[in-house]
Amino acid sequence: MDIAIDKVRALIVEARRLDVKDGDNDPQSGSDAMDDRNVDALSASDPDEASEHEFRGMIAGLNIDERADLLALVYVGRGDFEAGEWEAARALALERDAASLHLGNYLVATPNLPDLLGEGLAAMGQGLDDESHGSEEAAPRSGVEIHRLKRSER
């Protein structure tokens, strides 16, 4: 892989912050914007917006090979490709989105992105080591990860 594992880990931490932000809004809650004083609209300008800006900046700062690796990790983590098909996943990433200036948009909109990246790393034998677990534990967890934890506690 051309992307440093530490960069992927940093992106996972930022993506977890974005997952938490997305989880706070509930458009199906049935609340009325006037009754709840436009809380959802106000939250759009909060510090979480800075997290999304920082995440997009991190993506924009990657070179094309790093972006291809990042997107290929998503493909492997999602199960579109096996670890042994890395070159095919990377080729598809280069063909599709890695060269695009819209990769940040795609990744921000990808459900469970931190989990997919983590699973992609694990599949490639680059799992999150003890050092990174400390920083992940400090970062907010995604809803899927919390659900998995609750299920495993039973």
Disulfide bonds with the S-S distance in Angstrom:
none
